[in-house]
Amino acid sequence: MKTEHTVYQQCGEETGIRRLVHDFYDFMDTLPEAKPIRDMHPPDLTHSIEKFGDFLVGWTGGPSLYIEKYGHPRLRRRHFPFPIESTARDQWLLCMQRALAAHPVISDETAAQLFEAFARMANHLRNIAD
């Protein structure tokens, strides 16, 4: 009998998710092609890292840390103040793709599934037609 694991478990649980988030923001900080999306964030990423980590823990099947602290994510509403068009979406996805590829625990299959889900979410958050 095969044991099914949640994506949260497949990512290394909270420690693995937080590493993914740190790697994601490290790529955002260092990739020149991600500078425009990096500039949408505050200079100090500490709060962004914490919030995104809390969100991903729950989104992948772990504890609902984000909801407990901030309520329902309402992603479109929370992202509406930022101009998100295809270029910004693609920059965000580039950073996430690199972070997923760098994660030592996530299998290629799980990384591909996560990337597909992130791509759908990032496309949904676009608020400027282009």
Backbone atoms as SQL, in Angstrom:
CREATE TABLE atoms (id INTEGER PRIMARY KEY, chain TEXT, resi INTEGER, resn TEXT, atom TEXT, x REAL, y REAL, z REAL);
INSERT INTO atoms VALUES
  (1, 'A', 1, 'MET', 'N', 0.845, -1.184, 0.000),
  (2, 'A', 1, 'MET', 'CA', 0.000, 0.000, 0.000),
  (3, 'A', 1, 'MET', 'C', 0.887, 1.243, 0.000),
  (4, 'A', 2, 'LYS', 'N', 0.620, 2.142, -0.933),
  (5, 'A', 2, 'LYS', 'CA', 1.397, 3.368, -1.050),
  (6, 'A', 2, 'LYS', 'C', 0.834, 4.429, -0.111),
  (7, 'A', 3, 'THR', 'N', 1.713, 5.074, 0.619),
  (8, 'A', 3, 'THR', 'CA', 1.298, 6.137, 1.521),
  (9, 'A', 3, 'THR', 'C', 1.304, 7.458, 0.768),
  (10, 'A', 4, 'GLU', 'N', 0.192, 8.157, 0.800),
  (11, 'A', 4, 'GLU', 'CA', 0.111, 9.464, 0.146),
  (12, 'A', 4, 'GLU', 'C', 0.579, 10.533, 1.124),
  (13, 'A', 5, 'HIS', 'N', 1.345, 11.456, 0.612),
  (14, 'A', 5, 'HIS', 'CA', 1.828, 12.567, 1.418),
  (15, 'A', 5, 'HIS', 'C', 1.290, 13.864, 0.847),
  (16, 'A', 6, 'THR', 'N', 1.008, 14.814, 1.735),
  (17, 'A', 6, 'THR', 'CA', 0.577, 16.124, 1.268),
  (18, 'A', 6, 'THR', 'C', 1.757, 16.831, 0.620),
  (19, 'A', 7, 'VAL', 'N', 1.474, 17.841, -0.155),
  (20, 'A', 7, 'VAL', 'CA', 2.533, 18.647, -0.752),
  (21, 'A', 7, 'VAL', 'C', 3.383, 19.258, 0.357),
  (22, 'A', 8, 'TYR', 'N', 2.736, 19.636, 1.429),
  (23, 'A', 8, 'TYR', 'CA', 3.443, 20.171, 2.603),
  (24, 'A', 8, 'TYR', 'C', 4.512, 19.183, 3.077),
  (25, 'A', 9, 'GLN', 'N', 4.154, 17.924, 3.196),
  (26, 'A', 9, 'GLN', 'CA', 5.119, 16.903, 3.614),
  (27, 'A', 9, 'GLN', 'C', 6.187, 16.681, 2.544),
  (28, 'A', 10, 'GLN', 'N', 5.777, 16.680, 1.283),
  (29, 'A', 10, 'GLN', 'CA', 6.718, 16.466, 0.190),
  (30, 'A', 10, 'GLN', 'C', 7.741, 17.600, 0.077),
  (31, 'A', 11, 'CYS', 'N', 7.405, 18.767, 0.614),
  (32, 'A', 11, 'CYS', 'CA', 8.310, 19.923, 0.578),
  (33, 'A', 11, 'CYS', 'C', 9.201, 20.005, 1.813),
  (34, 'A', 12, 'GLY', 'N', 9.045, 19.077, 2.745),
  (35, 'A', 12, 'GLY', 'CA', 9.843, 19.127, 3.962),
  (36, 'A', 12, 'GLY', 'C', 9.158, 19.848, 5.099),
  (37, 'A', 13, 'GLU', 'N', 7.838, 19.903, 5.041),
  (38, 'A', 13, 'GLU', 'CA', 7.015, 20.554, 6.062),
  (39, 'A', 13, 'GLU', 'C', 7.421, 22.016, 6.242),
  (40, 'A', 14, 'GLU', 'N', 7.194, 22.583, 7.425),
  (41, 'A', 14, 'GLU', 'CA', 7.397, 24.022, 7.595),
  (42, 'A', 14, 'GLU', 'C', 8.840, 24.446, 7.310),
  (43, 'A', 15, 'THR', 'N', 9.795, 23.660, 7.751),
  (44, 'A', 15, 'THR', 'CA', 11.200, 24.005, 7.509),
  (45, 'A', 15, 'THR', 'C', 11.493, 24.066, 6.013),
  (46, 'A', 16, 'GLY', 'N', 10.999, 23.094, 5.272),
  (47, 'A', 16, 'GLY', 'CA', 11.218, 23.069, 3.826),
  (48, 'A', 16, 'GLY', 'C', 10.508, 24.202, 3.111),
  (49, 'A', 17, 'ILE', 'N', 9.280, 24.498, 3.530),
  (50, 'A', 17, 'ILE', 'CA', 8.525, 25.601, 2.920),
  (51, 'A', 17, 'ILE', 'C', 9.246, 26.918, 3.169),
  (52, 'A', 18, 'ARG', 'N', 9.710, 27.113, 4.384),
  (53, 'A', 18, 'ARG', 'CA', 10.402, 28.376, 4.700),
  (54, 'A', 18, 'ARG', 'C', 11.713, 28.489, 3.914),
  (55, 'A', 19, 'ARG', 'N', 12.375, 27.385, 3.690),
  (56, 'A', 19, 'ARG', 'CA', 13.586, 27.425, 2.869),
  (57, 'A', 19, 'ARG', 'C', 13.229, 27.821, 1.432),
  (58, 'A', 20, 'LEU', 'N', 12.152, 27.241, 0.906),
  (59, 'A', 20, 'LEU', 'CA', 11.703, 27.589, -0.433),
  (60, 'A', 20, 'LEU', 'C', 11.438, 29.089, -0.542),
  (61, 'A', 21, 'VAL', 'N', 10.771, 29.646, 0.460),
  (62, 'A', 21, 'VAL', 'CA', 10.444, 31.074, 0.456),
  (63, 'A', 21, 'VAL', 'C', 11.721, 31.916, 0.526),
  (64, 'A', 22, 'HIS', 'N', 12.653, 31.535, 1.380),
  (65, 'A', 22, 'HIS', 'CA', 13.924, 32.272, 1.452),
  (66, 'A', 22, 'HIS', 'C', 14.657, 32.217, 0.117),
  (67, 'A', 23, 'ASP', 'N', 14.698, 31.037, -0.489),
  (68, 'A', 23, 'ASP', 'CA', 15.360, 30.913, -1.792),
  (69, 'A', 23, 'ASP', 'C', 14.657, 31.776, -2.837),
  (70, 'A', 24, 'PHE', 'N', 13.327, 31.766, -2.812),
  (71, 'A', 24, 'PHE', 'CA', 12.543, 32.579, -3.743),
  (72, 'A', 24, 'PHE', 'C', 12.936, 34.053, -3.641),
  (73, 'A', 25, 'TYR', 'N', 12.965, 34.576, -2.412),
  (74, 'A', 25, 'TYR', 'CA', 13.320, 35.982, -2.239),
  (75, 'A', 25, 'TYR', 'C', 14.801, 36.245, -2.501),
  (76, 'A', 26, 'ASP', 'N', 15.650, 35.264, -2.270),
  (77, 'A', 26, 'ASP', 'CA', 17.064, 35.424, -2.636),
  (78, 'A', 26, 'ASP', 'C', 17.210, 35.590, -4.145),
  (79, 'A', 27, 'PHE', 'N', 16.459, 34.786, -4.904),
  (80, 'A', 27, 'PHE', 'CA', 16.500, 34.936, -6.361),
  (81, 'A', 27, 'PHE', 'C', 15.922, 36.291, -6.773),
  (82, 'A', 28, 'MET', 'N', 14.856, 36.711, -6.128),
  (83, 'A', 28, 'MET', 'CA', 14.269, 38.007, -6.450),
  (84, 'A', 28, 'MET', 'C', 15.276, 39.129, -6.177),
  (85, 'A', 29, 'ASP', 'N', 16.059, 38.975, -5.125),
  (86, 'A', 29, 'ASP', 'CA', 17.065, 39.975, -4.755),
  (87, 'A', 29, 'ASP', 'C', 18.266, 39.990, -5.700),
  (88, 'A', 30, 'THR', 'N', 18.571, 38.866, -6.318),
  (89, 'A', 30, 'THR', 'CA', 19.824, 38.769, -7.065),
  (90, 'A', 30, 'THR', 'C', 19.692, 38.678, -8.580),
  (91, 'A', 31, 'LEU', 'N', 18.562, 38.266, -9.084),
  (92, 'A', 31, 'LEU', 'CA', 18.399, 38.159, -10.535),
  (93, 'A', 31, 'LEU', 'C', 18.103, 39.541, -11.136),
  (94, 'A', 32, 'PRO', 'N', 18.967, 40.017, -12.018),
  (95, 'A', 32, 'PRO', 'CA', 18.714, 41.334, -12.619),
  (96, 'A', 32, 'PRO', 'C', 17.364, 41.404, -13.327),
  (97, 'A', 33, 'GLU', 'N', 16.959, 40.297, -13.944),
  (98, 'A', 33, 'GLU', 'CA', 15.686, 40.300, -14.660),
  (99, 'A', 33, 'GLU', 'C', 14.470, 40.332, -13.732),
  (100, 'A', 34, 'ALA', 'N', 14.693, 40.189, -12.416),
  (101, 'A', 34, 'ALA', 'CA', 13.599, 40.259, -11.445),
  (102, 'A', 34, 'ALA', 'C', 13.561, 41.603, -10.724),
  (103, 'A', 35, 'LYS', 'N', 14.432, 42.520, -11.087),
  (104, 'A', 35, 'LYS', 'CA', 14.499, 43.811, -10.392),
  (105, 'A', 35, 'LYS', 'C', 13.159, 44.559, -10.380),
  (106, 'A', 36, 'PRO', 'N', 12.429, 44.625, -11.488),
  (107, 'A', 36, 'PRO', 'CA', 11.151, 45.350, -11.428),
  (108, 'A', 36, 'PRO', 'C', 10.179, 44.789, -10.384),
  (109, 'A', 37, 'ILE', 'N', 10.088, 43.473, -10.266),
  (110, 'A', 37, 'ILE', 'CA', 9.171, 42.935, -9.264),
  (111, 'A', 37, 'ILE', 'C', 9.753, 43.090, -7.862),
  (112, 'A', 38, 'ARG', 'N', 11.073, 43.019, -7.751),
  (113, 'A', 38, 'ARG', 'CA', 11.713, 43.244, -6.444),
  (114, 'A', 38, 'ARG', 'C', 11.416, 44.655, -5.956),
  (115, 'A', 39, 'ASP', 'N', 11.414, 45.607, -6.882),
  (116, 'A', 39, 'ASP', 'CA', 11.150, 47.001, -6.527),
  (117, 'A', 39, 'ASP', 'C', 9.722, 47.232, -6.029),
  (118, 'A', 40, 'MET', 'N', 8.821, 46.291, -6.266),
  (119, 'A', 40, 'MET', 'CA', 7.458, 46.404, -5.740),
  (120, 'A', 40, 'MET', 'C', 7.402, 46.044, -4.254),
  (121, 'A', 41, 'HIS', 'N', 8.467, 45.467, -3.747),
  (122, 'A', 41, 'HIS', 'CA', 8.522, 45.017, -2.356),
  (123, 'A', 41, 'HIS', 'C', 9.270, 46.032, -1.492),
  (124, 'A', 42, 'PRO', 'N', 9.047, 45.994, -0.183),
  (125, 'A', 42, 'PRO', 'CA', 9.799, 46.911, 0.688),
  (126, 'A', 42, 'PRO', 'C', 11.281, 46.545, 0.706),
  (127, 'A', 43, 'PRO', 'N', 12.137, 47.505, 1.031),
  (128, 'A', 43, 'PRO', 'CA', 13.582, 47.214, 1.097),
  (129, 'A', 43, 'PRO', 'C', 13.908, 46.057, 2.041),
  (130, 'A', 44, 'ASP', 'N', 13.250, 46.022, 3.183),
  (131, 'A', 44, 'ASP', 'CA', 13.444, 44.925, 4.136),
  (132, 'A', 44, 'ASP', 'C', 12.374, 43.870, 3.866),
  (133, 'A', 45, 'LEU', 'N', 12.804, 42.696, 3.459),
  (134, 'A', 45, 'LEU', 'CA', 11.873, 41.634, 3.072),
  (135, 'A', 45, 'LEU', 'C', 11.412, 40.756, 4.233),
  (136, 'A', 46, 'THR', 'N', 11.823, 41.047, 5.440),
  (137, 'A', 46, 'THR', 'CA', 11.527, 40.187, 6.586),
  (138, 'A', 46, 'THR', 'C', 10.033, 39.879, 6.701),
  (139, 'A', 47, 'HIS', 'N', 9.202, 40.900, 6.647),
  (140, 'A', 47, 'HIS', 'CA', 7.752, 40.697, 6.799),
  (141, 'A', 47, 'HIS', 'C', 7.176, 39.946, 5.603),
  (142, 'A', 48, 'SER', 'N', 7.655, 40.264, 4.409),
  (143, 'A', 48, 'SER', 'CA', 7.184, 39.560, 3.205),
  (144, 'A', 48, 'SER', 'C', 7.531, 38.083, 3.279),
  (145, 'A', 49, 'ILE', 'N', 8.737, 37.771, 3.710),
  (146, 'A', 49, 'ILE', 'CA', 9.180, 36.383, 3.837),
  (147, 'A', 49, 'ILE', 'C', 8.315, 35.639, 4.840),
  (148, 'A', 50, 'GLU', 'N', 8.045, 36.266, 5.964),
  (149, 'A', 50, 'GLU', 'CA', 7.225, 35.619, 6.994),
  (150, 'A', 50, 'GLU', 'C', 5.805, 35.368, 6.498),
  (151, 'A', 51, 'LYS', 'N', 5.187, 36.392, 5.891),
  (152, 'A', 51, 'LYS', 'CA', 3.806, 36.251, 5.434),
  (153, 'A', 51, 'LYS', 'C', 3.684, 35.216, 4.322),
  (154, 'A', 52, 'PHE', 'N', 4.604, 35.264, 3.356),
  (155, 'A', 52, 'PHE', 'CA', 4.535, 34.308, 2.254),
  (156, 'A', 52, 'PHE', 'C', 4.783, 32.892, 2.776),
  (157, 'A', 53, 'GLY', 'N', 5.706, 32.747, 3.707),
  (158, 'A', 53, 'GLY', 'CA', 5.942, 31.441, 4.320),
  (159, 'A', 53, 'GLY', 'C', 4.708, 30.929, 5.039),
  (160, 'A', 54, 'ASP', 'N', 4.072, 31.794, 5.823),
  (161, 'A', 54, 'ASP', 'CA', 2.840, 31.410, 6.523),
  (162, 'A', 54, 'ASP', 'C', 1.773, 30.972, 5.523),
  (163, 'A', 55, 'PHE', 'N', 1.637, 31.742, 4.435),
  (164, 'A', 55, 'PHE', 'CA', 0.644, 31.404, 3.418),
  (165, 'A', 55, 'PHE', 'C', 0.941, 30.045, 2.786),
  (166, 'A', 56, 'LEU', 'N', 2.194, 29.835, 2.366),
  (167, 'A', 56, 'LEU', 'CA', 2.528, 28.586, 1.682),
  (168, 'A', 56, 'LEU', 'C', 2.418, 27.367, 2.587),
  (169, 'A', 57, 'VAL', 'N', 2.702, 27.520, 3.861),
  (170, 'A', 57, 'VAL', 'CA', 2.540, 26.395, 4.783),
  (171, 'A', 57, 'VAL', 'C', 1.103, 25.892, 4.711),
  (172, 'A', 58, 'GLY', 'N', 0.139, 26.792, 4.825),
  (173, 'A', 58, 'GLY', 'CA', -1.269, 26.395, 4.769),
  (174, 'A', 58, 'GLY', 'C', -1.707, 25.972, 3.379),
  (175, 'A', 59, 'TRP', 'N', -1.249, 26.681, 2.364),
  (176, 'A', 59, 'TRP', 'CA', -1.645, 26.407, 0.979),
  (177, 'A', 59, 'TRP', 'C', -1.203, 25.020, 0.539),
  (178, 'A', 60, 'THR', 'N', -0.092, 24.533, 1.082),
  (179, 'A', 60, 'THR', 'CA', 0.416, 23.221, 0.695),
  (180, 'A', 60, 'THR', 'C', -0.126, 22.094, 1.572),
  (181, 'A', 61, 'GLY', 'N', -0.959, 22.411, 2.545),
  (182, 'A', 61, 'GLY', 'CA', -1.581, 21.368, 3.358),
  (183, 'A', 61, 'GLY', 'C', -1.142, 21.325, 4.801),
  (184, 'A', 62, 'GLY', 'N', -0.336, 22.275, 5.226),
  (185, 'A', 62, 'GLY', 'CA', 0.105, 22.341, 6.615),
  (186, 'A', 62, 'GLY', 'C', -0.846, 23.189, 7.446),
  (187, 'A', 63, 'PRO', 'N', -0.406, 23.586, 8.625),
  (188, 'A', 63, 'PRO', 'CA', -1.246, 24.422, 9.493),
  (189, 'A', 63, 'PRO', 'C', -1.611, 25.751, 8.829),
  (190, 'A', 64, 'SER', 'N', -2.763, 26.261, 9.149),
  (191, 'A', 64, 'SER', 'CA', -3.283, 27.503, 8.549),
  (192, 'A', 64, 'SER', 'C', -2.700, 28.735, 9.248),
  (193, 'A', 65, 'LEU', 'N', -1.404, 28.875, 9.230),
  (194, 'A', 65, 'LEU', 'CA', -0.732, 29.965, 9.941),
  (195, 'A', 65, 'LEU', 'C', -1.167, 31.335, 9.444),
  (196, 'A', 66, 'TYR', 'N', -1.251, 31.497, 8.149),
  (197, 'A', 66, 'TYR', 'CA', -1.617, 32.790, 7.573),
  (198, 'A', 66, 'TYR', 'C', -3.031, 33.186, 8.001),
  (199, 'A', 67, 'ILE', 'N', -3.953, 32.268, 7.857),
  (200, 'A', 67, 'ILE', 'CA', -5.352, 32.556, 8.202),
  (201, 'A', 67, 'ILE', 'C', -5.482, 32.880, 9.680),
  (202, 'A', 68, 'GLU', 'N', -4.758, 32.168, 10.528),
  (203, 'A', 68, 'GLU', 'CA', -4.806, 32.434, 11.970),
  (204, 'A', 68, 'GLU', 'C', -4.318, 33.845, 12.297),
  (205, 'A', 69, 'LYS', 'N', -3.326, 34.324, 11.567),
  (206, 'A', 69, 'LYS', 'CA', -2.751, 35.646, 11.847),
  (207, 'A', 69, 'LYS', 'C', -3.452, 36.784, 11.118),
  (208, 'A', 70, 'TYR', 'N', -3.839, 36.549, 9.858),
  (209, 'A', 70, 'TYR', 'CA', -4.294, 37.652, 9.009),
  (210, 'A', 70, 'TYR', 'C', -5.703, 37.478, 8.454),
  (211, 'A', 71, 'GLY', 'N', -6.309, 36.337, 8.649),
  (212, 'A', 71, 'GLY', 'CA', -7.612, 36.079, 8.065),
  (213, 'A', 71, 'GLY', 'C', -7.485, 35.495, 6.665),
  (214, 'A', 72, 'HIS', 'N', -8.583, 35.449, 5.955),
  (215, 'A', 72, 'HIS', 'CA', -8.599, 34.886, 4.613),
  (216, 'A', 72, 'HIS', 'C', -7.595, 35.623, 3.734),
  (217, 'A', 73, 'PRO', 'N', -6.838, 34.903, 2.898),
  (218, 'A', 73, 'PRO', 'CA', -5.808, 35.563, 2.083),
  (219, 'A', 73, 'PRO', 'C', -6.331, 36.611, 1.103),
  (220, 'A', 74, 'ARG', 'N', -7.483, 36.402, 0.492),
  (221, 'A', 74, 'ARG', 'CA', -8.027, 37.347, -0.480),
  (222, 'A', 74, 'ARG', 'C', -6.904, 37.882, -1.384),
  (223, 'A', 75, 'LEU', 'N', -6.270, 36.960, -2.080),
  (224, 'A', 75, 'LEU', 'CA', -5.058, 37.276, -2.829),
  (225, 'A', 75, 'LEU', 'C', -5.231, 38.402, -3.842),
  (226, 'A', 76, 'ARG', 'N', -6.303, 38.365, -4.601),
  (227, 'A', 76, 'ARG', 'CA', -6.482, 39.431, -5.611),
  (228, 'A', 76, 'ARG', 'C', -6.616, 40.794, -4.937),
  (229, 'A', 77, 'ARG', 'N', -7.372, 40.856, -3.884),
  (230, 'A', 77, 'ARG', 'CA', -7.566, 42.129, -3.189),
  (231, 'A', 77, 'ARG', 'C', -6.242, 42.626, -2.594),
  (232, 'A', 78, 'ARG', 'N', -5.484, 41.720, -1.990),
  (233, 'A', 78, 'ARG', 'CA', -4.223, 42.117, -1.358),
  (234, 'A', 78, 'ARG', 'C', -3.168, 42.535, -2.389),
  (235, 'A', 79, 'HIS', 'N', -3.274, 42.030, -3.596),
  (236, 'A', 79, 'HIS', 'CA', -2.296, 42.365, -4.630),
  (237, 'A', 79, 'HIS', 'C', -2.763, 43.489, -5.553),
  (238, 'A', 80, 'PHE', 'N', -3.995, 43.910, -5.404),
  (239, 'A', 80, 'PHE', 'CA', -4.542, 44.918, -6.313),
  (240, 'A', 80, 'PHE', 'C', -3.749, 46.227, -6.343),
  (241, 'A', 81, 'PRO', 'N', -3.175, 46.686, -5.221),
  (242, 'A', 81, 'PRO', 'CA', -2.420, 47.953, -5.273),
  (243, 'A', 81, 'PRO', 'C', -1.153, 47.902, -6.137),
  (244, 'A', 82, 'PHE', 'N', -0.735, 46.707, -6.521),
  (245, 'A', 82, 'PHE', 'CA', 0.493, 46.557, -7.295),
  (246, 'A', 82, 'PHE', 'C', 0.158, 46.317, -8.768),
  (247, 'A', 83, 'PRO', 'N', 0.874, 46.994, -9.670),
  (248, 'A', 83, 'PRO', 'CA', 0.616, 46.782, -11.102),
  (249, 'A', 83, 'PRO', 'C', 1.187, 45.433, -11.544),
  (250, 'A', 84, 'ILE', 'N', 0.300, 44.474, -11.752),
  (251, 'A', 84, 'ILE', 'CA', 0.740, 43.130, -12.118),
  (252, 'A', 84, 'ILE', 'C', 0.253, 42.822, -13.528),
  (253, 'A', 85, 'GLU', 'N', 1.209, 42.819, -14.458),
  (254, 'A', 85, 'GLU', 'CA', 0.926, 42.441, -15.826),
  (255, 'A', 85, 'GLU', 'C', 1.771, 41.207, -16.141),
  (256, 'A', 86, 'SER', 'N', 1.779, 40.811, -17.383),
  (257, 'A', 86, 'SER', 'CA', 2.462, 39.568, -17.755),
  (258, 'A', 86, 'SER', 'C', 3.943, 39.581, -17.401),
  (259, 'A', 87, 'THR', 'N', 4.600, 40.717, -17.565),
  (260, 'A', 87, 'THR', 'CA', 6.029, 40.789, -17.268),
  (261, 'A', 87, 'THR', 'C', 6.290, 40.556, -15.783),
  (262, 'A', 88, 'ALA', 'N', 5.508, 41.202, -14.925),
  (263, 'A', 88, 'ALA', 'CA', 5.665, 41.013, -13.476),
  (264, 'A', 88, 'ALA', 'C', 5.367, 39.558, -13.097),
  (265, 'A', 89, 'ARG', 'N', 4.309, 39.015, -13.677),
  (266, 'A', 89, 'ARG', 'CA', 3.981, 37.603, -13.436),
  (267, 'A', 89, 'ARG', 'C', 5.160, 36.713, -13.808),
  (268, 'A', 90, 'ASP', 'N', 5.732, 36.948, -14.967),
  (269, 'A', 90, 'ASP', 'CA', 6.831, 36.112, -15.440),
  (270, 'A', 90, 'ASP', 'C', 8.071, 36.261, -14.574),
  (271, 'A', 91, 'GLN', 'N', 8.337, 37.462, -14.078),
  (272, 'A', 91, 'GLN', 'CA', 9.475, 37.670, -13.176),
  (273, 'A', 91, 'GLN', 'C', 9.275, 36.890, -11.876),
  (274, 'A', 92, 'TRP', 'N', 8.070, 36.951, -11.341),
  (275, 'A', 92, 'TRP', 'CA', 7.748, 36.224, -10.102),
  (276, 'A', 92, 'TRP', 'C', 7.921, 34.723, -10.336),
  (277, 'A', 93, 'LEU', 'N', 7.393, 34.251, -11.450),
  (278, 'A', 93, 'LEU', 'CA', 7.490, 32.823, -11.749),
  (279, 'A', 93, 'LEU', 'C', 8.925, 32.372, -11.981),
  (280, 'A', 94, 'LEU', 'N', 9.743, 33.219, -12.573),
  (281, 'A', 94, 'LEU', 'CA', 11.156, 32.879, -12.751),
  (282, 'A', 94, 'LEU', 'C', 11.816, 32.644, -11.396),
  (283, 'A', 95, 'CYS', 'N', 11.573, 33.529, -10.450),
  (284, 'A', 95, 'CYS', 'CA', 12.152, 33.371, -9.109),
  (285, 'A', 95, 'CYS', 'C', 11.648, 32.092, -8.444),
  (286, 'A', 96, 'MET', 'N', 10.361, 31.790, -8.605),
  (287, 'A', 96, 'MET', 'CA', 9.814, 30.581, -7.993),
  (288, 'A', 96, 'MET', 'C', 10.348, 29.333, -8.689),
  (289, 'A', 97, 'GLN', 'N', 10.460, 29.380, -9.995),
  (290, 'A', 97, 'GLN', 'CA', 11.001, 28.226, -10.730),
  (291, 'A', 97, 'GLN', 'C', 12.424, 27.920, -10.249),
  (292, 'A', 98, 'ARG', 'N', 13.238, 28.940, -10.088),
  (293, 'A', 98, 'ARG', 'CA', 14.607, 28.753, -9.609),
  (294, 'A', 98, 'ARG', 'C', 14.616, 28.220, -8.182),
  (295, 'A', 99, 'ALA', 'N', 13.737, 28.737, -7.340),
  (296, 'A', 99, 'ALA', 'CA', 13.674, 28.284, -5.952),
  (297, 'A', 99, 'ALA', 'C', 13.250, 26.815, -5.883),
  (298, 'A', 100, 'LEU', 'N', 12.271, 26.435, -6.675),
  (299, 'A', 100, 'LEU', 'CA', 11.836, 25.040, -6.702),
  (300, 'A', 100, 'LEU', 'C', 12.964, 24.127, -7.179),
  (301, 'A', 101, 'ALA', 'N', 13.685, 24.556, -8.196),
  (302, 'A', 101, 'ALA', 'CA', 14.783, 23.748, -8.732),
  (303, 'A', 101, 'ALA', 'C', 15.924, 23.605, -7.732),
  (304, 'A', 102, 'ALA', 'N', 16.097, 24.607, -6.877),
  (305, 'A', 102, 'ALA', 'CA', 17.188, 24.589, -5.901),
  (306, 'A', 102, 'ALA', 'C', 16.839, 23.812, -4.630),
  (307, 'A', 103, 'HIS', 'N', 15.576, 23.480, -4.444),
  (308, 'A', 103, 'HIS', 'CA', 15.131, 22.824, -3.212),
  (309, 'A', 103, 'HIS', 'C', 15.591, 21.364, -3.203),
  (310, 'A', 104, 'PRO', 'N', 16.331, 20.961, -2.180),
  (311, 'A', 104, 'PRO', 'CA', 16.893, 19.603, -2.177),
  (312, 'A', 104, 'PRO', 'C', 15.895, 18.485, -1.880),
  (313, 'A', 105, 'VAL', 'N', 14.723, 18.815, -1.367),
  (314, 'A', 105, 'VAL', 'CA', 13.767, 17.790, -0.943),
  (315, 'A', 105, 'VAL', 'C', 12.659, 17.561, -1.966),
  (316, 'A', 106, 'ILE', 'N', 12.290, 18.586, -2.689),
  (317, 'A', 106, 'ILE', 'CA', 11.142, 18.509, -3.595),
  (318, 'A', 106, 'ILE', 'C', 11.514, 17.714, -4.850),
  (319, 'A', 107, 'SER', 'N', 10.724, 16.696, -5.144),
  (320, 'A', 107, 'SER', 'CA', 10.964, 15.892, -6.350),
  (321, 'A', 107, 'SER', 'C', 10.640, 16.717, -7.590),
  (322, 'A', 108, 'ASP', 'N', 11.163, 16.287, -8.724),
  (323, 'A', 108, 'ASP', 'CA', 10.882, 16.976, -9.983),
  (324, 'A', 108, 'ASP', 'C', 9.388, 16.981, -10.276),
  (325, 'A', 109, 'GLU', 'N', 8.725, 15.868, -9.977),
  (326, 'A', 109, 'GLU', 'CA', 7.284, 15.763, -10.226),
  (327, 'A', 109, 'GLU', 'C', 6.507, 16.753, -9.356),
  (328, 'A', 110, 'THR', 'N', 6.839, 16.808, -8.076),
  (329, 'A', 110, 'THR', 'CA', 6.158, 17.741, -7.174),
  (330, 'A', 110, 'THR', 'C', 6.469, 19.178, -7.560),
  (331, 'A', 111, 'ALA', 'N', 7.724, 19.461, -7.927),
  (332, 'A', 111, 'ALA', 'CA', 8.104, 20.814, -8.348),
  (333, 'A', 111, 'ALA', 'C', 7.306, 21.229, -9.577),
  (334, 'A', 112, 'ALA', 'N', 7.128, 20.323, -10.524),
  (335, 'A', 112, 'ALA', 'CA', 6.364, 20.632, -11.733),
  (336, 'A', 112, 'ALA', 'C', 4.893, 20.918, -11.388),
  (337, 'A', 113, 'GLN', 'N', 4.326, 20.114, -10.485),
  (338, 'A', 113, 'GLN', 'CA', 2.938, 20.337, -10.076),
  (339, 'A', 113, 'GLN', 'C', 2.789, 21.674, -9.356),
  (340, 'A', 114, 'LEU', 'N', 3.738, 21.971, -8.472),
  (341, 'A', 114, 'LEU', 'CA', 3.697, 23.243, -7.758),
  (342, 'A', 114, 'LEU', 'C', 3.851, 24.412, -8.725),
  (343, 'A', 115, 'PHE', 'N', 4.782, 24.295, -9.653),
  (344, 'A', 115, 'PHE', 'CA', 4.990, 25.388, -10.596),
  (345, 'A', 115, 'PHE', 'C', 3.729, 25.642, -11.410),
  (346, 'A', 116, 'GLU', 'N', 3.070, 24.590, -11.832),
  (347, 'A', 116, 'GLU', 'CA', 1.821, 24.738, -12.590),
  (348, 'A', 116, 'GLU', 'C', 0.771, 25.468, -11.749),
  (349, 'A', 117, 'ALA', 'N', 0.664, 25.101, -10.475),
  (350, 'A', 117, 'ALA', 'CA', -0.296, 25.761, -9.583),
  (351, 'A', 117, 'ALA', 'C', 0.097, 27.223, -9.348),
  (352, 'A', 118, 'PHE', 'N', 1.387, 27.482, -9.159),
  (353, 'A', 118, 'PHE', 'CA', 1.855, 28.857, -8.990),
  (354, 'A', 118, 'PHE', 'C', 1.580, 29.677, -10.252),
  (355, 'A', 119, 'ALA', 'N', 1.768, 29.082, -11.415),
  (356, 'A', 119, 'ALA', 'CA', 1.522, 29.788, -12.668),
  (357, 'A', 119, 'ALA', 'C', 0.046, 30.170, -12.793),
  (358, 'A', 120, 'ARG', 'N', -0.834, 29.259, -12.434),
  (359, 'A', 120, 'ARG', 'CA', -2.276, 29.580, -12.468),
  (360, 'A', 120, 'ARG', 'C', -2.580, 30.731, -11.505),
  (361, 'A', 121, 'MET', 'N', -2.013, 30.655, -10.297),
  (362, 'A', 121, 'MET', 'CA', -2.253, 31.691, -9.302),
  (363, 'A', 121, 'MET', 'C', -1.693, 33.031, -9.777),
  (364, 'A', 122, 'ALA', 'N', -0.468, 33.016, -10.278),
  (365, 'A', 122, 'ALA', 'CA', 0.164, 34.269, -10.731),
  (366, 'A', 122, 'ALA', 'C', -0.620, 34.884, -11.894),
  (367, 'A', 123, 'ASN', 'N', -1.110, 34.058, -12.782),
  (368, 'A', 123, 'ASN', 'CA', -1.916, 34.573, -13.892),
  (369, 'A', 123, 'ASN', 'C', -3.223, 35.170, -13.379),
  (370, 'A', 124, 'HIS', 'N', -3.811, 34.547, -12.385),
  (371, 'A', 124, 'HIS', 'CA', -5.049, 35.038, -11.780),
  (372, 'A', 124, 'HIS', 'C', -4.838, 36.395, -11.114),
  (373, 'A', 125, 'LEU', 'N', -3.645, 36.651, -10.608),
  (374, 'A', 125, 'LEU', 'CA', -3.374, 37.899, -9.898),
  (375, 'A', 125, 'LEU', 'C', -3.071, 39.071, -10.824),
  (376, 'A', 126, 'ARG', 'N', -2.920, 38.806, -12.114),
  (377, 'A', 126, 'ARG', 'CA', -2.702, 39.910, -13.055),
  (378, 'A', 126, 'ARG', 'C', -3.876, 40.878, -12.963),
  (379, 'A', 127, 'ASN', 'N', -3.561, 42.166, -12.898),
  (380, 'A', 127, 'ASN', 'CA', -4.634, 43.161, -12.803),
  (381, 'A', 127, 'ASN', 'C', -4.483, 44.267, -13.863),
  (382, 'A', 128, 'ILE', 'N', -3.547, 44.045, -14.779),
  (383, 'A', 128, 'ILE', 'CA', -3.362, 44.963, -15.907),
  (384, 'A', 128, 'ILE', 'C', -3.339, 44.109, -17.185),
  (385, 'A', 129, 'ALA', 'N', -4.235, 44.431, -18.079),
  (386, 'A', 129, 'ALA', 'CA', -4.276, 43.689, -19.349),
  (387, 'A', 129, 'ALA', 'C', -3.090, 44.126, -20.211),
  (388, 'A', 130, 'ASP', 'N', -2.487, 43.152, -20.856),
  (389, 'A', 130, 'ASP', 'CA', -1.399, 43.484, -21.773),
  (390, 'A', 130, 'ASP', 'C', -1.400, 42.528, -22.939);
